[in-house]
Amino acid sequence: MAINWFKYSSPASFYSLAGKLIPIFSIVALILFVVGLYISFFVAPTDFQQSEAYRIIFIHVPAAWMSMFLYLIMAGWAAIGLAFNTRLSSMIATAIAPTGAMFTFLALWTGALWGKPMWGAWWVWDARLTSELILFFLYIGFMALQAAIDDPRRADKAGAVLALVGVVNIPIIYFSVKWWNTLHQGATVSLTESPKMASIMLTGMLIMSIACWMYSIAMVLIRTRTIILERERHTVWVSELHKETT
């Protein structure tokens, strides 16, 4: 039986669907985090060059990946909302921003922890680090801009423009180690080359990455439901929902 996905473009329908999906993604995320952390810190062997300090990679790399992926997804939803004036698309973009900012901050923080024993400094104005810091400011700017505008529709449009302009920073982050002579090491995992790490290390990193995806989806769904209730509070279905829960 075919599913009419277009009906879930309605905030009311999406609210109901999200409520059913949140427990699933949350449980899967929890299980994957437990498995991934166990493999990363208790099963994966010690690196012969970086010793135990390298284990920060199992948190740092997935966080860095998520920071970039979530920004692209946020900008995509914002663009759809801007182009087609769809309320739900803009709500989802707004819901993604805090999680993206959290992962960007985590990537910067774990990068500093990793950089201190490797480079002898907590922070250097390296091209990769600097462009990742700019990404964090883009997330913060997106949220601050929306919060500064009282009208949600105007806030969505302004945020969408900023998000789309900021997309140019994503390829700069990704290719910075190739374009400039930087301290940051090159990609450990590539789609065009064989992995530069042991298979058990790669397994732990991929499991942690999938766990971050599951967590992100759960958090975005939770936050989207909250935004829907806030923006649709004057509608009949939200009033009826409040009556059912009180």
N, C-alpha and C positions, 0 to 999 in steps of 0.2 A: 504494500500500500504506500503510495507516494505521500511525502510530507510536504505540506504547503509552508515553506519556510518564510514566505513573505508576510504571513500573519503575525510572525514574531517581530516584525519591524514596528509593531505597535507597542508603546511603553507598557500598557496593561498586560499584553500577552507575554512580552519579554520578562516582565517582573515575575510572572508565574513560572516561566521556564527556568529563569535564573535560580529561583528558590529550590527547584528540584535538582539542579546541577551542582550547586555549591557544596553540598555534603560529599558528592562523588569526587570532585576535584580536590577537596580538602583532605579526604582520607587517602587518596592516591598520593598526594603530595607528601603527607606525613610518612607513609610507608617508604616512599622513594628516598626521602631525606634520611631516614634511619638506615636504610640499606646503603645509600651512597656515602654517608659519613662513616659507617663501619668499614666499608671497603677502602675509603680514602685514608683513614687514620690508623687502621689496624691490620689491613690485608696488603695494601700496596707496599712495595719494598722501599727502602730508603734510597734516595738518589745519591749516586756516587760523587756528584759534583757539589750539590747544594745541601746535602745531608737532609735532616728532618725539616729544615726551613721551607723546602719546596712544597710541602703539603698544603700551604696556603693557596696553591694553585687550584685546588678542588673547590674552593669558595670564590677565589678571585676571578678566575676565567668564566665560570657560569654567570657571575654577577656582571662582568663586563659585557658578555654576549647579550644578556637580558637588557642591559641599559640601552644598547643600540637597537635591538629588535623591537623593544617596547616603544621606543621613540618613533620608529618607522610605522608601527601599527597605529600609534596615537595620531601621527600626522595623516595617515590614510583615512582613519575614521573622521578626523577633523575636516579633511578635504571633501569627503562624501557629504558631511553635514553642510559644508559651505556651498558645494555645487548644487545639491538637491534639496537643501533646506529641510533635512530630516532631523527631527528632534533627538531621536534615539542615538543616532550616529555621534552627534555632538556630546551627548551625555556619556557615551562610552569613552570618547576621547578624554573628557574631563576626568573620568574614573581611572584611566590608565596612568595619568601623570604622577600621582603620589607614589605608586609602585615603581614606576620608572626612575623617579628621583631617588627612591630608597636604594635600588640596585646600583645606581650610579655612585651614590655616596659609599655604598659597601665596596664597590670596585676600587674607588679612590683610597678608602681606608685600608683595605687589605693589601692594596698595591704599596702603600707606605710601609706597612708591616713587612712586606716581602722585600721592599727596596732597601730598607735599613741594613740588614745583614749582607745583601748582595752588592749594593752600591756604596754603602757607608753613609747614606743620607736618607732622611725620611721623605724628602721631596726634592726633585730637580725639575727645571723647566724644560723637560723633554717634550718632543712634539706629541707623542701619544698621551702623556699625562696631561699636558696643557689642553689638548682638544677634548679629552674626557672631562676635564674640569669645566670647559665651556658647555659641554652637554648638560652637566649638572645645573649650570646657570640658566640654560634654556628651559629645563624642566621647571625650575623655580620661577623664572620669568613668565612662563605659560600660566602657572597657577596664580601668581600674583596679579597678572593682567586680568584674568577672569574674575578674581576676587575684587578687583578695584572697580569693576563695572556692575552697576546694579541690575541692569536689564540682562537676563540670561541669554537672550538671542544675540544681542550686540556683543556680549562677552564671548559667546561661542565663535562669532565671526572674527573678532579681534584675535582670539587665541589661535584660531585656525591659520590665520595669516602668519603669525609668529612661528607656529609649528612648521608650516611649509617652508618658510625661509630657513629655519634651523636644520632642515634635512640635509643641506649641503655639508654640514659638519660630520655626518655619519661616514661618508667615504674618506674624509680627511682622517678620522680616527682609524679606520681600517687600514688605509694604505700609508699611514704616516711612517711606519717602520721601513717601508720600501722607498718612499719619496725622499726621506731625509736620513742623515746619519744620526741615529738615536741610541740612547743607552738601553731602551726597552728591547727585549728579545723579539725575534720574529715569531710568526704563527707556529704553534706546536701542532695544531690540527688544521689540515687544509683539505678542501674537496679535490684538489688536483695532485696532491702528493701523499705519500704514505705517512702515517703518524710517526712523530719523532719521540715516542714514548712507549713504554711497555704496555701490552694489551690490558693488563689489570688496572694500570693507571688510567688508561683511556676509558675503560669501562666505568670506573668510579666517577670520572669527570662527566661522562655522558649521562649517567644516572642522576648526578647532581643537577645537571642542566635541565633534564626533563622534570625533575622535582621542582625546580625554579619556575618552569613553565606552568605546571599544575597549580603551584602556589599563586602565581600571577593571575591566572584565569579565575581562581576562586576569589581572590581579593578584588579583582575588577568587577566581578559579578556582584559581590557584596556591596561595593561602593556604588555601582550603577543602580542597584535597587534603592539605595538611600537617596541618590540624586533624583530618581524617578518620583519617589514619595514627596520629596521637597518641591519639585517643579510641578507635579500634577496634583498638589494637595487640594486644589479647588475643584477637581473633577469629581463626578459622581462615583466612579469606581473606587477611588481612594477613600471617599467618605464612607462608602459601604464597607471597605476593608477595615477602617478604624472601628466601625460599629461591631464587626465580627470579632475583633481582638480585644474589645473592652467589655 
